[in-house]
Amino acid sequence: MFKPNSNRGPQAAPQSVPKNIAGPLRLPQLWNPPAFEDIAALLSAAQKEGARMVELPFSVPGADNLFQIKCVQPDNGDAEWTFSSGALTGLTQIWAIPCIDLQLIHSLVLSESTGKDSVDLISASSFNRSTTGSIALPSADLPEQSTSQTLSGASNLLQGLAANGAADSGRVLLPEVVGEPQQQASLEGDLQKLNLPAVLQSLSLSKMTGRLGIASTFGGADLFIVEGSPVHATTGDTKGDHAVLEMLLWPSGKFKFFEQEKCTDYTLTKRLENLLMEGLSLLDQHNYLQSAGLNMDTILLQAYRNLSEMQFEQMASRGAPVSMALQKDFYMEVDGTTSLYELLLRMPLAKADWVPVVYNLVSVGLVRLSNDVPKVKAAELIDKDLDEQAIVAAIRPLHRSETGIFSYPVFQFFVKNELARHETDAKPFTLIVFDLLVEKNGQAAMPLSAAKVALERIEGLKRPIDILGHFETFDFALLLPQTAARSGAIVAQRILERVNAQAIPGIENLTINMAFGIASCPQHSKTAGTLLAAATEAKRQARKTSIAIVEYKAMT
């Protein structure tokens, strides 16, 4: 170990379509290719809006592109359809066609968005032509890259139809759509089917305003968006840019978007494009460490002994640009016997901070990883006079038999005892209150048999000095002596991962849903009663907002 030394003017509208003053009507975003019913609803909305354009944006799972289908119904003539594709920077028109054949439009949209050949999607009997007998390719007044755009799988079909001057094969009767299209209160989906960058790009392109909530086994998060631009993010006790970077590392989870929900905090300082680029780099570093065998139980070892500070700086500077001071501080904590989890308890860092540091130290060869438990010299750890059986027998009545952990009155005693210890040595301690629910026709309490298994996993995770017990009627709590609130959030995250690491017998097909409230003495309270109340309120807020981990200070 080293020693520290462009505006446009009014334009004339086509004679058959009056100038659209209100702007286009945007239907709710779809997260899968539109079904036939969606195309029918789009046409129905266009017919009711008259000359007003109606837009339907959508994404395709596994594809980076964003898509949009537009429809307008002129006073005289067939509905006019426009299909566009692009990315965050903008959309490019692919084709435009006046047509009454919904099956044809649906097939063309699927062809362009999924990459399947339109011949496979459209049967010969579906070539029902518009009564106008014309096909409108991109108009000449569009930008050059649009008019010269190759029309992929659908272009051959469109050009073939335009070349075929045969008489109409007859109109297709459209299914009747009853009532106005229903505006969805929220959008939802699965991050395994549509990754978070694609979701954010789609919301940005759609200029949407609201709250994106994410629930994952890795935690919960909220991201507030105004006119397509993220402005505020929280995940656990992390806020701002770091919170966005952390949620970009989550490979799975469920998301919901609630329109028009607003916030008063503005914690993001970087543009979405920059955050996505940083998130991609962070993900590469995280994947590198995982492939190298890093997990929370991995032991970190210094590769060189008696390394001077100058030598350290020379080696560390070969890696990615990371704070040298932070790398030194972290390297000083590496002792060859401590796991990554324990290091982060000593030196609480957000994932967006510690991943680049560990990546650098490992990639340049300053730190080695080991998943072998370090050998400890044999020693007489227990006094011969101690009667372990008598101790177990004495404390057994203090436990609840159905769960095997301390009852709530006993747990309160330990909280009071820890408060008295704090008054003597002034060392902080933290209280975590949490629940164990499962998704079953809504949210329900986890069966006791399954809860006991989950609590046993937590028992295997906590330190010998930590106290696990019941909290009030249905909740549970963990008391962490000599631990600050920031480290408590790391413990809560670790509990989430450990409980969800593998299926629990009896509830294999159910999703486990946990919420954590964190409060610390003296940071949030200096009395036992107010500490219990602060942790309870933080847990209630976590359950209310679907953010898995909430620290009391984040609410105040």
N, C-alpha and C positions, 0 to 999 in steps of 0.2 A: 504494500500500500504506500502510495506516495504521501509526502508531507505537504500540507497546504502552503506553501510559500505565500320630317319636312312639311311645313304647312302648305296645303293646296287650297285654291279658290273654289267657289261654287262651280259645279259642272252641270251641263244639261243632261238630264236623264233620258233614256230611250222613251219614245212616244208611248209605248205600251206599258211601261213601268214608271209610275210617278216617282219623283225624287224621294228617297227614304230619309226622312229627317230624324226619326227615332233611333236609327242605327239597327244593326242586326239583332235578332232574338237568339240568344245562346241557350241551347238545351243543356241539361246536366251532362257532365263528362262521363263517358263510358270507359271501363277499364278492360274491355274485351271487344273483339270485332262486333259491329252491330248486327242484331238478328233481323229477320224479315219484319218483325213487328216494330222494331225501332225505325226502320226506313218508312214504314207505313205511318207511324206517329209523326215523323219529320214532315212527310207530305201533308198530313192532316193539319199540322201547325202552320205550314206555309199557306195552305188554302184559306185558313181562318185569318191569317195576317195580311192577306191580299198581296200588295206589292212589296211587303217587307221581307228581307232575307232572313232565313232561319238557319242556324249553324248547329251542327252536332259534332263536337270533338271526341276523339276516342284514341285509345292506345291498344297495343297488342302485346300480351305477355311474351317476354323473351326478345322483343324487338326494340331497338333504340329509337326508331322513328316515331313521330307524332303525326296523327292524321286528322282530317276534318272533311266532312261532307256538308255541302250547302244546298239549300233548295229555295227557290222563289217561284211564286205562281203569278205570271202576268195576267192582266185583265182578259186578254185574248190570246189563246195559244196554250201550248203544253207547259207543264212544270219544267223549269230549267235547273239542272243539277251540275254542281261543280265539286270536283274532288281534289284535295291538296294534301301534300306530304312535306315533312321537314323536321326541324329540330328546334332547340331553344331559340336560335337566332331568327327564325321565321319559317313560314310555309311557302312552298312553291306549287303553283297550280299544275296539276297533272293532266286533267281533261275536263271538258264541259260538254254537256249533252242535253237537249230538250227531249223529254221522254215521259211516257205514261206507264211504262212497263216496270213495275216495282221489282219483279223477279230479275230483270236485266240489270237494274241499278244495284240491287243487292249483290248479285253475282260479280259485277264489275268492282264493287267496293272490296269484296272478299279477295278477288284476284289481286288487286293492287296492294292490299294491306297484309295478306298472308303469304303472297308469293306463289300461290297455286295457279296453274294455267287456267285461263278462263274457259278453255274448251272443256275442261273437266267439270267446271262449275255450271255451265249453261247448256242446256239441251237445245236441239234444233227447234223444238216446238216453242221455245221461249223467245224467239227472235220477233216479237211483236213490235212493229215499228210505230213511231209517233205519227200522228195524223199530219204533221208538218212535213214529214218525209225528209228531214234534214238532220245532219249530225254537226254539232258545233265544236270544232277543235279550238284550242286556245287562240284567242283573238289577236289581231296584229298589233293592237295598242298595248299589249302586255310587254314586260321586259324581255329582252332577247333570250335570256336563259330559259324563260318559260315557254316561249314559242318553239324553241329548238329542243325542248325536253323530250327524251325518248319515253314513250308511253308504256313501257314494260309490257306485261302480259295482256293488258286490256287494249293497247293501241292497235294491235292487229285486228282484233274484233271490231273496234270502232271504225277503222279504215275500211274493213271489209263490208261493214254495214253501209258506210257512206258510198262505197263504189257500187253497191247493189241497189239499183234504182227500181226495184220491183215495187208493185203496188202494196198498199198496207195489207197486212194479214189480219187486220181487225184490232180493235181496242181490247184491252184486258180489263175486266171489271175489278175495281180496287176494293179491298176489304173495308168495311165501314168501321171507322174509329170513333167510338162514342166519347164525347166530352173533350175538354181541353187536356193536353199533355200535362201530366202531374210533375211539378217541380220537386225534385228530391231534396229533402232537408240535409242530407249528407251523402258523401261518397265513401265507399269502403272496399277493402280488398286485402290480399295476402302478399306480403313482401317476397315470398318465395316464387310467386307467379309474376309479380311486377315489382322490380327492385326500387328502392327509395329514390335514387337519382332520376329514374324515369317518371316517378310520381311528381317530384318537385319540378322537373322540366315541364311536365304537362300542366301543372297548376300555374306555373309562371307564364307559359304561352297563352293560357286561357284568361290571364289577368284576374284570377280569383282572389277573394278576400275571405278569410276565416281562420279556423284552427285545425291543424292536422294533428290528431292524436294517434300515438303508436303504443300498442301493448305487446310486449315480447317477454320471453323467458329471461332476456338480458336486462330487463327493466322497462320503464315506461317513459314516454316523452311527449311534450307538447311543442308544436312549432306554429307560430302565428304568422300569417301571410297577409300582406296588404297589396292589392293590385298586382298579384303575382310575385312580389318581392318579399322574402322572409325578413322579419323584423325582430322577432324574439323567440328564443328557444330555451327549454329547460328539460333536463333529464336527471332525475334524482336531485342532488344538490348542485349540479353543474348547470351553468347558464351560458348563454351567448354562443360565440363561435365554437367553443369546445364542445358544447352540447350537440350541435349539428354534426361535428366530426365524429363524436362518439356514436350517435345513432346511425351514421353511415356505415359503421362497422357491423351492425346487426344483420345477420344473414336471413333472419326469419322474424315473423311477427304479423300482427294484424294492424291495419290502419283505417281510420275514419276521418273524413273531412267534414267539418261543420261550418257551413257558409255563414258569413257576416258576423261571426264571433270576433270580438276585438279585444285588444290588450292595451294597457297603459305603459308597459315597459318596452323599451327598445334597446336590446342588448347586443344585437348583431352589428358588427363593424365592417364585415366583408361582403362583397357581392356573391350571389349564388354561384356564378361561374367559378370564382376563386375558391369557394368552399368545396365545390365538387372536385376541383383539381387537387386540393389538399387532401380531401377524403380519399381519393383514389391512391395518392401516394401513401397515406397512412394505412390503407387497406393492404397495399403491397408489402409494407413493412410488417404488419400484423401477420399476414400469411407466411412471410419468411420465418418469423419467430415460431409460429405454430409448426411449420415443416421441420424446424430445427429441434422440436420437442418441448417448447416452452409451454408451461401451464402454471397455474397458481401455486402448485406444490413443488415446482422445479427449484432446485438449489442453485444459486449463483455463486461462482467461484472466480476469484481474481486469477488471471492467467500468469501474471508475473509478480514475484515478490520483490520488495525493496525498489519499486519503480519510482523514479524521481518525477516531480511535477512537470518538468520540462519534457521528459520522455512521454509522459501521459498526454500532454497537449499535442505533441508531434504525431502520436498515433491516432488520437481522437479526431484530429483535424482532417484525416484522410476520409472520414465518413461524411454523412449528410450534414448540412448546416444546422446544428442544434446548439443551444446555449452551453458553452463550455463550463460555466459555473454550475449549472444543473447537473451536467455529466459528472463533474468532480464530486459534488455532494452525494450523488447516488452511488458512485464508485466507492466512496468512503464507507458506505453502509454495507457493502458486500463483504461478508466474512467467511464464506465457504460452508456455513452451517445453517444459514437462514434462507427460507423459501421466499419466492417473489411475493407471496401473500403477506408474509410477516414484514418484509421490507416496506411494502406499501402501507402497512399499519404504522410503521415508524415514520415514514416519509410520505404522507398522503399526497398523491398526484392524480390528476385526471388522466384517463386513458390516452387522450390526445397529447399529453406531456410525457408519460413514462414509456409509451411504445417507441417513439423516435429515440429516446435515450438508450433503452435496452437494445434496440436494433443497432444503433451505432457501436455500442460497447461490444456486442457480440460479433458484428460484421467485420470490425477492424482487429478482432482477436484479443481485446482487453479482458473480456469476460467469457468464461466457459459455462455451459449448462450441464447440470447433472440431475437425473431423476432417481438417483440412489440415495436412500436415507443415510445421512452421515453417521458413522459409527461413534458411539460414545463410550468412553472408558468405563469399565465396570466399576461401580461404586455402591457403597451401602447407603441407599437413599431413604430407607425406612427404619426408624428406631425399633429395636428389638422389642421394646416394651409396648409398642402400639399393637392393639388388637383390632385388626381390620374388620373381622367379622362382627365384633361388637359395635364398631363405628357404623357399618352398613345397617345393622339391626336397629341402631338408635335413630338413624335419619330416615329409615323406610317409612314410618308413619307420617312423615312430613310430605311425602309424595302422594300424588293422585294415582290410584292403582291402575286406572284405565289408560293413562298416558305415561306414567313413570317419571314425571317431572314435578317440581315443587308446586304446592297449592298456592293460591293467590295470597292468603294471609302470611304464609311463610315468605313468599317473594317480597311482600311489603316490608317485612322485617329486615331482609337483606338490603333493601333500598335505604332504609333508615340507618342501618349499620354503615353503609358506604358513605352516606352523607356525613356521619360522625367522623369517619376516617378522613374525608376531605377537609373538614374543619381543623384537623390536626396537621396534615401534610400538604394541603392545598392542591393536591393532584386532581385533575378532572376525571369525571366518569360519565358514561353515556347510557341512556336507556333506549332500547328499541322495542316498540310495540308492533305486533304484526298479527295478521289473521291467516287462516288456511281455508280457502274456498275452492270450489270446483264449478266448472261451467256445465250445468245440467238443468235445462229448461230455465235458463237464467243463472243466477249465482246461488249456490247452496253451500252449507257448511260441509267440510270434508268429513266423511265417516271416521269414527274414532279409531278404527283399526288402521285405516290409511294414515290418519293424523299421527298415530304413534310411530309409524315407519318414518314419516317426514321428520318428526321430532328426534328420532334416533340419529338421523343423518345430521341434524343440527348439533346434537350432542357430540358427534364425532368430529365436528368442525371447530367447536369453541375451545377456548383455552381452559385449563383446570380452574382458573380463578373466576371465570365467567359463570353467571347464574342464569339458568333457564327455568322458567316457571309459567304458570297460568296467569292471565291478566283479566280481572273482572270475570265475566261469565263465559264468553265465547272466544276471547282473544288469548294471545300468548305474548311473552316478553323475554328479553335477554338483557341482562345487566352486565356492562363492560367496565370493570374497574380500570383506572389509569388509562383511559381512552377518550380522545376528543371526538367531537361530532363528525368531523371529516373522516376519521378512521372508522367511525360507526357506519357511515355510508358504504365504505368498502366491505365491511362485514356483512351488511344487508345484501349487497350485490353478490357476495360469495354464497350466502344462504340460498338466494334465488337459483344460482347455478347448481348448487349441490342438490337441492330438492328436486329440480327438474332434470338432473343428470340422467336418470333412467326412470322407467315407468314404475309406479307404485302398485303392488298387487291389489286387485279389487277395483281400481279406477284407471285401468290401462287405457281406456278409450275416452277418458275425460281430460279436459284441460285444467291444469292447476292455476289458480289465480290468487296471488298474494299481494298484500299492500303493507308497507312499512312506514311507521312514524318514528322520527328520531328527535330526541331532546337530550341536552347535555348540561351538566352542572360543572362550573358556574356560568357557562355561556348563556344558557336560556333560563335558568332558574337556580335559586339557592335554598329552596325548601323542598321536602319530599313531595308534599301535596301538589305544588305547582309544577314540579317536574313530571309527575304522573299525568297531570292535566295537559301539559304541553305536548308530551308524546302521544297522548290520546287524540288531541286535536290534529296533530300532524298526520296520524294514521287515517283519521276521518277525511282529511283533505286528499290524501293519496287515493282513497277509495272513491271519492267523489270525482276526481279529475282523471282517474285511470292511469296516473303516474305511479309507478310501483314504489318508489322511495321518495319520501318528502321529509326534509329537515325543517324543524320548527322555525328557524330563522328565515327560511325562504318565504314564509307566510307573513312575517312581521316586517 
